[in-house]
């Protein structure tokens, strides 16, 4: 990485014109090339101090994590003025861009929203659920994401989910504390208990956020919407009301109206269970994976 560091060090904006996005802790993401090697995704930041990042990031541990639905971690670099995180490059944008018409014009030859038919959306949901279940149940110490949102679900050439930004908060047992300032970028996805400092954070916070992702996939709607200046629509409340009124199909994404309605309803109900206000009423991610697999198997 030394050649890239020499190029970036001392510059003010190495990714201007090539920025792929801004994520947790204000990291920017750009595409980087190393001589004749394949392109990588590079997250960089000039503002966060090296010492504070070392308290938040356990990058050697993250580098040992491996799952087909996780963005692969490749390396990292620190100097007094710069922090770099290197990962594999996922070429087809993220779920938010495809669902909400913020079309990514990358390597994919087909980036239209209509490409996200129900079969692909279900596979994205299942792949993401498996990745989170791996972080929660197979990693020691347990890895909590705590900033899950549709921009963190990247899509490869065949629209398989690649879950990103894991490990950008403390990789500690559930009993340890996390700073609330890290959650402000996930508006609409944040579990209610994260706003109450008297409650402990747990893996159920990620379950809540994933439930919002499920509702987003079924409805094609953003988690929070303001139709008027004085009105705010919360997605999970909107879906729950329609389901209770027996008109759940009214909130289906229009492009999914000819899809398997039974699967849509079941995934919608699972999303609502995951977004239960009380954490104890939410399933864990291993259970979520089991439910999704049973839905698909019929």
Secondary structure by P-SEA (a helix, b strand, c coil): caaaaaaccccccccccccccccccbbbbbbbbcccccbbbbbbbccccaaaaaaccaaaaaaacccccccccccccccccbbbbbbbbbccccaaaaaccccccccccccccccccaaaaaaaaaaaaaaaaaacccccccccccccccccccccccccbbbccccccccccccbbbbcccccccccccccccccccccccaaaaaaaaaaaaaaaaccccccccccccccccaaaaaaaaaaaccccccccccccccaaaaaaaaaaaaaaaacccccccccaaaaaaaaaaaaac
